[in-house]
């Protein structure tokens, strides 16, 4: 059922981009990248829950497992920061590049007489 919702959402993203004059491929890339970020964030949620459960158990073995879980969590946070930075760069480049390329510079461009 989730798959049908994802397919419908992807189709809507492409249709909206076409209707709005945007580049459907750009919107598909952004959508894919946001889904990748969400996947890492979901994993982080799971890691945090595992760390909390281990901590509450107060068992030495579980507490030592938290070291690796927290290291993974830390790496994932760095990964998310990097992914958002890349998303920002890609979106800015696509938005500004596409806008200027599509209508000859937009409202701020100069017009030859």
N, CA, C and O atoms as CSV, one atom per row, in Angstrom:
chain,resi,resn,atom,element,x,y,z
A,1,UNK,N,N,0.821,-1.185,0.000
A,1,UNK,CA,C,0.000,0.000,0.000
A,1,UNK,C,C,0.870,1.256,0.000
A,1,UNK,O,O,0.551,2.239,-0.669
A,2,UNK,N,N,1.964,1.218,0.749
A,2,UNK,CA,C,2.864,2.360,0.775
A,2,UNK,C,C,3.484,2.585,-0.606
A,2,UNK,O,O,3.704,3.725,-1.015
A,3,UNK,N,N,3.762,1.503,-1.315
A,3,UNK,CA,C,4.338,1.616,-2.646
A,3,UNK,C,C,3.428,2.400,-3.591
A,3,UNK,O,O,3.895,3.251,-4.348
A,4,UNK,N,N,2.114,2.108,-3.542
A,4,UNK,CA,C,1.176,2.831,-4.391
A,4,UNK,C,C,1.166,4.306,-4.042
A,4,UNK,O,O,1.081,5.154,-4.930
A,5,UNK,N,N,1.251,4.621,-2.760
A,5,UNK,CA,C,1.301,6.013,-2.326
A,5,UNK,C,C,2.568,6.694,-2.811
A,5,UNK,O,O,2.531,7.851,-3.230
A,6,UNK,N,N,3.701,5.981,-2.756
A,6,UNK,CA,C,4.963,6.553,-3.228
A,6,UNK,C,C,4.914,6.794,-4.735
A,6,UNK,O,O,5.353,7.839,-5.215
A,7,UNK,N,N,4.381,5.825,-5.478
A,7,UNK,CA,C,4.287,5.972,-6.929
A,7,UNK,C,C,3.398,7.151,-7.280
A,7,UNK,O,O,3.732,7.946,-8.159
A,8,UNK,N,N,2.263,7.266,-6.594
A,8,UNK,CA,C,1.340,8.375,-6.842
A,8,UNK,C,C,2.003,9.707,-6.517
A,8,UNK,O,O,1.853,10.678,-7.257
A,9,UNK,N,N,2.749,9.751,-5.386
A,9,UNK,CA,C,3.419,10.988,-4.991
A,9,UNK,C,C,4.483,11.361,-6.015
A,9,UNK,O,O,4.607,12.533,-6.371
A,10,UNK,N,N,5.244,10.395,-6.489
A,10,UNK,CA,C,6.272,10.677,-7.496
A,10,UNK,C,C,5.644,11.217,-8.777
A,10,UNK,O,O,6.159,12.155,-9.384
A,11,UNK,N,N,4.527,10.616,-9.182
A,11,UNK,CA,C,3.842,11.068,-10.380
A,11,UNK,C,C,3.337,12.493,-10.185
A,11,UNK,O,O,3.434,13.313,-11.098
A,12,UNK,N,N,2.796,12.797,-9.003
A,12,UNK,CA,C,2.311,14.144,-8.723
A,12,UNK,C,C,3.440,15.160,-8.742
A,12,UNK,O,O,3.254,16.279,-9.221
A,13,UNK,N,N,4.600,14.794,-8.235
A,13,UNK,CA,C,5.753,15.701,-8.250
A,13,UNK,C,C,6.114,16.033,-9.695
A,13,UNK,O,O,6.335,17.199,-10.022
A,14,UNK,N,N,6.176,15.028,-10.558
A,14,UNK,CA,C,6.525,15.257,-11.958
A,14,UNK,C,C,5.450,16.078,-12.665
A,14,UNK,O,O,5.770,16.982,-13.436
A,15,UNK,N,N,4.168,15.768,-12.408
A,15,UNK,CA,C,3.079,16.507,-13.046
A,15,UNK,C,C,3.068,17.966,-12.611
A,15,UNK,O,O,2.869,18.863,-13.431
A,16,UNK,N,N,3.281,18.200,-11.324
A,16,UNK,CA,C,3.297,19.578,-10.822
A,16,UNK,C,C,4.459,20.360,-11.424
A,16,UNK,O,O,4.319,21.543,-11.736
A,17,UNK,N,N,5.597,19.708,-11.587
A,17,UNK,CA,C,6.757,20.377,-12.177
A,17,UNK,C,C,6.472,20.758,-13.627
A,17,UNK,O,O,6.828,21.851,-14.069
A,18,UNK,N,N,5.826,19.852,-14.366
A,18,UNK,CA,C,5.507,20.146,-15.759
A,18,UNK,C,C,4.506,21.295,-15.860
A,18,UNK,O,O,4.660,22.179,-16.702
A,19,UNK,N,N,3.492,21.287,-15.013
A,19,UNK,CA,C,2.477,22.333,-15.045
A,19,UNK,C,C,3.054,23.673,-14.622
A,19,UNK,O,O,2.665,24.715,-15.150
A,20,UNK,N,N,3.973,23.652,-13.677
A,20,UNK,CA,C,4.574,24.885,-13.175
A,20,UNK,C,C,5.745,25.347,-14.016
A,20,UNK,O,O,6.373,26.354,-13.688
A,21,UNK,N,N,6.057,24.647,-15.085
A,21,UNK,CA,C,7.172,25.043,-15.936
A,21,UNK,C,C,8.512,24.594,-15.406
A,21,UNK,O,O,9.544,24.981,-15.954
A,22,UNK,N,N,8.534,23.788,-14.356
A,22,UNK,CA,C,9.792,23.322,-13.782
A,22,UNK,C,C,10.325,22.109,-14.518
A,22,UNK,O,O,9.673,21.552,-15.402
A,23,UNK,N,N,11.507,21.723,-14.137
A,23,UNK,CA,C,12.163,20.555,-14.715
A,23,UNK,C,C,11.760,19.324,-13.903
A,23,UNK,O,O,12.144,19.206,-12.740
A,24,UNK,N,N,10.989,18.401,-14.499
A,24,UNK,CA,C,10.545,17.226,-13.747
A,24,UNK,C,C,11.707,16.403,-13.194
A,24,UNK,O,O,11.605,15.859,-12.095
A,25,UNK,N,N,12.794,16.304,-13.930
A,25,UNK,CA,C,13.933,15.525,-13.466
A,25,UNK,C,C,14.534,16.141,-12.200
A,25,UNK,O,O,14.947,15.423,-11.290
A,26,UNK,N,N,14.579,17.470,-12.149
A,26,UNK,CA,C,15.108,18.144,-10.968
A,26,UNK,C,C,14.250,17.822,-9.744
A,26,UNK,O,O,14.773,17.522,-8.671
A,27,UNK,N,N,12.926,17.888,-9.918
A,27,UNK,CA,C,12.027,17.614,-8.799
A,27,UNK,C,C,12.094,16.157,-8.386
A,27,UNK,O,O,11.994,15.848,-7.199
A,28,UNK,N,N,12.261,15.259,-9.340
A,28,UNK,CA,C,12.420,13.836,-9.026
A,28,UNK,C,C,13.699,13.618,-8.232
A,28,UNK,O,O,13.703,12.843,-7.275
A,29,UNK,N,N,14.792,14.290,-8.613
A,29,UNK,CA,C,16.057,14.177,-7.878
A,29,UNK,C,C,15.901,14.692,-6.453
A,29,UNK,O,O,16.364,14.058,-5.504
A,30,UNK,N,N,15.247,15.843,-6.303
A,30,UNK,CA,C,15.025,16.389,-4.962
A,30,UNK,C,C,14.188,15.433,-4.119
A,30,UNK,O,O,14.491,15.199,-2.949
A,31,UNK,N,N,13.153,14.893,-4.708
A,31,UNK,CA,C,12.294,13.952,-4.010
A,31,UNK,C,C,13.086,12.725,-3.567
A,31,UNK,O,O,12.950,12.269,-2.432
A,32,UNK,N,N,13.914,12.191,-4.467
A,32,UNK,CA,C,14.738,11.024,-4.152
A,32,UNK,C,C,15.725,11.350,-3.023
A,32,UNK,O,O,15.917,10.551,-2.107
A,33,UNK,N,N,16.339,12.522,-3.100
A,33,UNK,CA,C,17.303,12.914,-2.072
A,33,UNK,C,C,16.638,13.101,-0.710
A,33,UNK,O,O,17.200,12.712,0.314
A,34,UNK,N,N,15.448,13.693,-0.694
A,34,UNK,CA,C,14.736,13.849,0.579
A,34,UNK,C,C,14.357,12.489,1.160
A,34,UNK,O,O,14.384,12.306,2.377
A,35,UNK,N,N,14.006,11.539,0.305
A,35,UNK,CA,C,13.693,10.193,0.787
A,35,UNK,C,C,14.933,9.530,1.377
A,35,UNK,O,O,14.830,8.800,2.362
A,36,UNK,N,N,16.112,9.774,0.786
A,36,UNK,CA,C,17.350,9.223,1.343
A,36,UNK,C,C,17.642,9.826,2.714
A,36,UNK,O,O,18.035,9.113,3.637
A,37,UNK,N,N,17.451,11.125,2.847
A,37,UNK,CA,C,17.651,11.788,4.137
A,37,UNK,C,C,16.671,11.198,5.158
A,37,UNK,O,O,17.056,10.890,6.286
A,38,UNK,N,N,15.419,11.046,4.763
A,38,UNK,CA,C,14.416,10.513,5.686
A,38,UNK,C,C,14.779,9.109,6.135
A,38,UNK,O,O,14.541,8.747,7.288
A,39,UNK,N,N,15.347,8.321,5.249
A,39,UNK,CA,C,15.767,6.970,5.602
A,39,UNK,C,C,16.830,6.994,6.701
A,39,UNK,O,O,16.762,6.205,7.643
A,40,UNK,N,N,17.799,7.885,6.588
A,40,UNK,CA,C,18.842,8.003,7.612
A,40,UNK,C,C,18.228,8.509,8.917
A,40,UNK,O,O,18.581,8.024,9.992
A,41,UNK,N,N,17.318,9.472,8.834
A,41,UNK,CA,C,16.665,9.975,10.041
A,41,UNK,C,C,15.838,8.886,10.734
A,41,UNK,O,O,15.799,8.820,11.963
A,42,UNK,N,N,15.185,8.043,9.949
A,42,UNK,CA,C,14.431,6.927,10.516
A,42,UNK,C,C,15.368,5.947,11.222
A,42,UNK,O,O,15.048,5.433,12.293
A,43,UNK,N,N,16.535,5.692,10.610
A,43,UNK,CA,C,17.525,4.818,11.236
A,43,UNK,C,C,18.003,5.444,12.556
A,43,UNK,O,O,18.177,4.739,13.550
A,44,UNK,N,N,18.211,6.746,12.561
A,44,UNK,CA,C,18.638,7.423,13.788
A,44,UNK,C,C,17.592,7.273,14.888
A,44,UNK,O,O,17.934,7.064,16.052
A,45,UNK,N,N,16.340,7.379,14.524
A,45,UNK,CA,C,15.267,7.205,15.510
A,45,UNK,C,C,15.352,5.815,16.138
A,45,UNK,O,O,15.206,5.656,17.350
A,46,UNK,N,N,15.590,4.817,15.295
A,46,UNK,CA,C,15.716,3.449,15.782
A,46,UNK,C,C,16.946,3.293,16.684
A,46,UNK,O,O,16.875,2.636,17.723
A,47,UNK,N,N,18.058,3.888,16.291
A,47,UNK,CA,C,19.277,3.812,17.103
A,47,UNK,C,C,19.065,4.458,18.471
A,47,UNK,O,O,19.482,3.914,19.493
A,48,UNK,N,N,18.419,5.612,18.483
A,48,UNK,CA,C,18.167,6.314,19.743
A,48,UNK,C,C,17.292,5.454,20.661
A,48,UNK,O,O,17.522,5.389,21.869
A,49,UNK,N,N,16.298,4.801,20.078
A,49,UNK,CA,C,15.437,3.934,20.880
A,49,UNK,C,C,16.235,2.763,21.457
A,49,UNK,O,O,16.047,2.390,22.615
A,50,UNK,N,N,17.132,2.181,20.639
A,50,UNK,CA,C,17.967,1.079,21.122
A,50,UNK,C,C,18.888,1.541,22.246
A,50,UNK,O,O,19.051,0.843,23.247
A,51,UNK,N,N,19.484,2.705,22.082
A,51,UNK,CA,C,20.364,3.249,23.119
A,51,UNK,C,C,19.578,3.461,24.408
A,51,UNK,O,O,20.053,3.105,25.486
A,52,UNK,N,N,18.393,4.030,24.311
A,52,UNK,CA,C,17.558,4.252,25.503
A,52,UNK,C,C,17.187,2.934,26.179
A,52,UNK,O,O,17.248,2.810,27.402
A,53,UNK,N,N,16.803,1.957,25.364
A,53,UNK,CA,C,16.437,0.651,25.930
A,53,UNK,C,C,17.632,0.009,26.636
A,53,UNK,O,O,17.496,-0.530,27.734
A,54,UNK,N,N,18.802,0.071,25.999
A,54,UNK,CA,C,20.007,-0.500,26.605
A,54,UNK,C,C,20.362,0.217,27.898
A,54,UNK,O,O,20.746,-0.416,28.882
A,55,UNK,N,N,20.235,1.523,27.892
A,55,UNK,CA,C,20.577,2.304,29.080
A,55,UNK,C,C,19.635,1.969,30.240
A,55,UNK,O,O,20.071,1.825,31.382
A,56,UNK,N,N,18.357,1.847,29.936
A,56,UNK,CA,C,17.375,1.547,30.986
A,56,UNK,C,C,17.547,0.140,31.550
A,56,UNK,O,O,17.186,-0.118,32.698
A,57,UNK,N,N,18.095,-0.769,30.748
A,57,UNK,CA,C,18.293,-2.142,31.225
A,57,UNK,C,C,19.385,-2.217,32.286
A,57,UNK,O,O,19.371,-3.109,33.134
A,58,UNK,N,N,20.328,-1.285,32.239
A,58,UNK,CA,C,21.453,-1.211,33.181
A,58,UNK,C,C,22.302,-2.477,33.195
A,58,UNK,O,O,23.012,-2.745,34.165
A,59,UNK,N,N,22.227,-3.249,32.122
A,59,UNK,CA,C,23.069,-4.438,31.990
A,59,UNK,C,C,24.378,-4.026,31.335
A,59,UNK,O,O,24.389,-3.258,30.373
A,60,UNK,N,N,25.479,-4.544,31.864
A,60,UNK,CA,C,26.804,-4.149,31.380
A,60,UNK,C,C,26.959,-4.435,29.883
A,60,UNK,O,O,27.504,-3.606,29.154
A,61,UNK,N,N,26.497,-5.574,29.425
A,61,UNK,CA,C,26.625,-5.937,28.015
A,61,UNK,C,C,25.863,-4.951,27.123
A,61,UNK,O,O,26.367,-4.530,26.081
A,62,UNK,N,N,24.659,-4.591,27.537
A,62,UNK,CA,C,23.854,-3.644,26.760
A,62,UNK,C,C,24.473,-2.246,26.766
A,62,UNK,O,O,24.447,-1.532,25.764
A,63,UNK,N,N,25.029,-1.875,27.920
A,63,UNK,CA,C,25.677,-0.556,28.002
A,63,UNK,C,C,26.882,-0.491,27.070
A,63,UNK,O,O,27.131,0.545,26.452
A,64,UNK,N,N,27.627,-1.579,26.963
A,64,UNK,CA,C,28.790,-1.574,26.068
A,64,UNK,C,C,28.356,-1.552,24.599
A,64,UNK,O,O,29.081,-1.033,23.750
A,65,UNK,N,N,27.193,-2.105,24.297
A,65,UNK,CA,C,26.665,-2.045,22.926
A,65,UNK,C,C,26.346,-0.606,22.526
A,65,UNK,O,O,26.383,-0.261,21.345
A,66,UNK,N,N,26.038,0.216,23.502
A,66,UNK,CA,C,25.700,1.612,23.213
A,66,UNK,C,C,26.851,2.378,22.588
A,66,UNK,O,O,26.627,3.328,21.837
A,67,UNK,N,N,28.072,1.982,22.886
A,67,UNK,CA,C,29.226,2.670,22.297
A,67,UNK,C,C,29.146,2.612,20.777
A,67,UNK,O,O,29.272,3.640,20.112
A,68,UNK,N,N,28.941,1.435,20.226
A,68,UNK,CA,C,28.862,1.279,18.769
A,68,UNK,C,C,27.616,1.966,18.208
A,68,UNK,O,O,27.665,2.569,17.136
A,69,UNK,N,N,26.494,1.872,18.939
A,69,UNK,CA,C,25.258,2.505,18.471
A,69,UNK,C,C,25.405,4.027,18.413
A,69,UNK,O,O,24.954,4.672,17.465
A,70,UNK,N,N,26.041,4.585,19.438
A,70,UNK,CA,C,26.228,6.041,19.469
A,70,UNK,C,C,27.219,6.477,18.401
A,70,UNK,O,O,27.063,7.549,17.817
A,71,UNK,N,N,28.236,5.662,18.138
A,71,UNK,CA,C,29.174,5.983,17.059
A,71,UNK,C,C,28.454,5.993,15.711
A,71,UNK,O,O,28.689,6.875,14.885
A,72,UNK,N,N,27.576,5.008,15.490
A,72,UNK,CA,C,26.802,4.984,14.238
A,72,UNK,C,C,25.888,6.199,14.158
A,72,UNK,O,O,25.771,6.823,13.103
A,73,UNK,N,N,25.249,6.531,15.257
A,73,UNK,CA,C,24.373,7.691,15.306
A,73,UNK,C,C,25.141,8.966,14.967
A,73,UNK,O,O,24.664,9.799,14.197
A,74,UNK,N,N,26.310,9.109,15.536
A,74,UNK,CA,C,27.151,10.274,15.270
A,74,UNK,C,C,27.524,10.352,13.787
A,74,UNK,O,O,27.462,11.424,13.184
A,75,UNK,N,N,27.909,9.221,13.205
A,75,UNK,CA,C,28.233,9.187,11.773
A,75,UNK,C,C,27.026,9.541,10.916
A,75,UNK,O,O,27.154,10.239,9.911
A,76,UNK,N,N,25.856,9.058,11.316
A,76,UNK,CA,C,24.638,9.361,10.566
A,76,UNK,C,C,24.274,10.834,10.633
A,76,UNK,O,O,23.783,11.400,9.656
A,77,UNK,N,N,24.512,11.455,11.776
A,77,UNK,CA,C,24.236,12.888,11.895
A,77,UNK,C,C,25.124,13.667,10.936
A,77,UNK,O,O,24.661,14.593,10.269
A,78,UNK,N,N,26.393,13.295,10.866
A,78,UNK,CA,C,27.304,13.946,9.917
A,78,UNK,C,C,26.844,13.713,8.485
A,78,UNK,O,O,26.929,14.603,7.640
A,79,UNK,N,N,26.357,12.508,8.226
A,79,UNK,CA,C,25.869,12.177,6.885
A,79,UNK,C,C,24.662,13.031,6.512
A,79,UNK,O,O,24.564,13.510,5.383
A,80,UNK,N,N,23.745,13.222,7.457
A,80,UNK,CA,C,22.547,14.032,7.205
A,80,UNK,C,C,22.937,15.484,6.932
A,80,UNK,O,O,22.389,16.115,6.028
A,81,UNK,N,N,23.872,16.010,7.704
A,81,UNK,CA,C,24.332,17.381,7.486
A,81,UNK,C,C,24.906,17.509,6.078
A,81,UNK,O,O,24.613,18.476,5.375
A,82,UNK,N,N,25.708,16.555,5.669
A,82,UNK,CA,C,26.296,16.572,4.332
A,82,UNK,C,C,25.224,16.450,3.247
A,82,UNK,O,O,25.286,17.132,2.224
A,83,UNK,N,N,24.242,15.574,3.480
A,83,UNK,CA,C,23.174,15.384,2.492
A,83,UNK,C,C,22.351,16.662,2.329
A,83,UNK,O,O,22.000,17.035,1.209
A,84,UNK,N,N,22.042,17.334,3.443
A,84,UNK,CA,C,21.294,18.591,3.357
A,84,UNK,C,C,22.111,19.673,2.662
A,84,UNK,O,O,21.565,20.482,1.911
A,85,UNK,N,N,23.406,19.690,2.911
A,85,UNK,CA,C,24.276,20.655,2.241
A,85,UNK,C,C,24.275,20.422,0.735
A,85,UNK,O,O,24.169,21.364,-0.051
A,86,UNK,N,N,24.395,19.143,0.339
A,86,UNK,CA,C,24.353,18.802,-1.087
A,86,UNK,C,C,23.007,19.157,-1.694
A,86,UNK,O,O,22.943,19.667,-2.813
A,87,UNK,N,N,21.924,18.889,-0.961
A,87,UNK,CA,C,20.584,19.237,-1.449
A,87,UNK,C,C,20.469,20.736,-1.685
A,87,UNK,O,O,19.926,21.172,-2.700
A,88,UNK,N,N,20.978,21.513,-0.754
A,88,UNK,CA,C,20.934,22.957,-0.887
A,88,UNK,C,C,21.696,23.415,-2.125
A,88,UNK,O,O,21.199,24.228,-2.905
A,89,UNK,N,N,22.889,22.895,-2.296
A,89,UNK,CA,C,23.709,23.264,-3.453
A,89,UNK,C,C,23.034,22.852,-4.755
A,89,UNK,O,O,22.953,23.646,-5.693
A,90,UNK,N,N,22.552,21.623,-4.816
A,90,UNK,CA,C,21.912,21.125,-6.037
A,90,UNK,C,C,20.640,21.903,-6.359
A,90,UNK,O,O,20.394,22.243,-7.516
A,91,UNK,N,N,19.840,22.181,-5.349
A,91,UNK,CA,C,18.601,22.910,-5.585
A,91,UNK,C,C,18.900,24.326,-6.049
A,91,UNK,O,O,18.292,24.813,-7.002
A,92,UNK,N,N,19.834,24.985,-5.378
A,92,UNK,CA,C,20.181,26.358,-5.763
A,92,UNK,C,C,20.694,26.415,-7.192
A,92,UNK,O,O,20.301,27.290,-7.964
A,93,UNK,N,N,21.571,25.485,-7.545
A,93,UNK,CA,C,22.116,25.452,-8.904
A,93,UNK,C,C,21.023,25.194,-9.934
A,93,UNK,O,O,20.956,25.864,-10.964
A,94,UNK,N,N,20.173,24.221,-9.648
A,94,UNK,CA,C,19.114,23.875,-10.600
A,94,UNK,C,C,18.098,25.000,-10.710
A,94,UNK,O,O,17.651,25.327,-11.809
A,95,UNK,N,N,17.732,25.592,-9.583
A,95,UNK,CA,C,16.720,26.644,-9.589
A,95,UNK,C,C,17.228,27.878,-10.321
A,95,UNK,O,O,16.549,28.398,-11.206
A,96,UNK,N,N,18.408,28.346,-9.962
A,96,UNK,CA,C,18.941,29.554,-10.583
A,96,UNK,C,C,19.359,29.299,-12.028
A,96,UNK,O,O,19.131,30.139,-12.898
A,97,UNK,N,N,19.962,28.153,-12.282
A,97,UNK,CA,C,20.363,27.816,-13.643
A,97,UNK,C,C,19.173,27.616,-14.553
A,97,UNK,O,O,19.164,28.102,-15.684
A,98,UNK,N,N,18.147,26.889,-14.062
A,98,UNK,CA,C,16.952,26.632,-14.865
A,98,UNK,C,C,16.162,27.889,-15.130
A,98,UNK,O,O,15.620,28.064,-16.221
A,99,UNK,N,N,16.089,28.768,-14.148
A,99,UNK,CA,C,15.317,29.998,-14.299
A,99,UNK,C,C,15.953,30.900,-15.353
A,99,UNK,O,O,15.261,31.450,-16.210
A,100,UNK,N,N,17.268,31.044,-15.284
A,100,UNK,CA,C,17.962,31.894,-16.238
A,100,UNK,C,C,17.953,31.282,-17.631
A,100,UNK,O,O,17.820,31.999,-18.623
A,101,UNK,N,N,18.093,29.962,-17.712
A,101,UNK,CA,C,18.124,29.310,-19.014
A,101,UNK,C,C,16.776,29.263,-19.690
A,101,UNK,O,O,16.704,29.242,-20.918
A,102,UNK,N,N,15.697,29.246,-18.914
A,102,UNK,CA,C,14.369,29.060,-19.476
A,102,UNK,C,C,13.821,30.329,-20.095
A,102,UNK,O,O,13.217,30.283,-21.167
A,103,UNK,N,N,14.024,31.484,-19.426
A,103,UNK,CA,C,13.371,32.677,-19.959
A,103,UNK,C,C,14.344,33.833,-20.197
A,103,UNK,O,O,13.970,35.004,-20.135
A,104,UNK,N,N,15.580,33.484,-20.466
A,104,UNK,CA,C,16.543,34.499,-20.860
A,104,UNK,C,C,16.938,35.436,-19.743
A,104,UNK,O,O,17.254,36.598,-20.002
A,105,UNK,N,N,16.930,34.967,-18.505
A,105,UNK,CA,C,17.384,35.795,-17.407
A,105,UNK,C,C,16.275,36.229,-16.483
A,105,UNK,O,O,16.552,36.815,-15.436
A,106,UNK,N,N,15.043,35.967,-16.823
A,106,UNK,CA,C,13.926,36.283,-15.931
A,106,UNK,C,C,13.697,37.765,-15.808
A,106,UNK,O,O,14.122,38.543,-16.662
A,107,UNK,N,N,13.032,38.153,-14.755
A,107,UNK,CA,C,12.664,39.546,-14.559
A,107,UNK,C,C,13.869,40.442,-14.297
A,107,UNK,O,O,13.809,41.647,-14.541
A,108,UNK,N,N,14.943,39.873,-13.810
A,108,UNK,CA,C,16.109,40.680,-13.486
A,108,UNK,C,C,17.072,40.792,-14.651
A,108,UNK,O,O,18.036,41.554,-14.588
A,109,UNK,N,N,16.822,40.039,-15.714
A,109,UNK,CA,C,17.725,40.066,-16.870
A,109,UNK,C,C,17.508,41.325,-17.708
A,109,UNK,O,O,16.473,41.983,-17.601
A,110,UNK,N,N,18.485,41.648,-18.534
A,110,UNK,CA,C,18.339,42.801,-19.435
A,110,UNK,C,C,17.829,42.317,-20.772
A,110,UNK,O,O,18.054,41.171,-21.162
A,111,UNK,N,N,17.144,43.195,-21.465
A,111,UNK,CA,C,16.561,42.828,-22.723
A,111,UNK,C,C,17.210,43.650,-23.835
A,111,UNK,O,O,17.356,44.867,-23.721
A,112,UNK,N,N,17.596,42.967,-24.907
A,112,UNK,CA,C,18.235,43.683,-26.027
A,112,UNK,C,C,17.173,44.457,-26.805
A,112,UNK,O,O,16.073,43.950,-27.027
A,113,UNK,N,N,17.495,45.682,-27.221
A,113,UNK,CA,C,16.548,46.498,-27.978
A,113,UNK,C,C,16.785,46.384,-29.443
A,113,UNK,O,O,16.077,47.007,-30.234
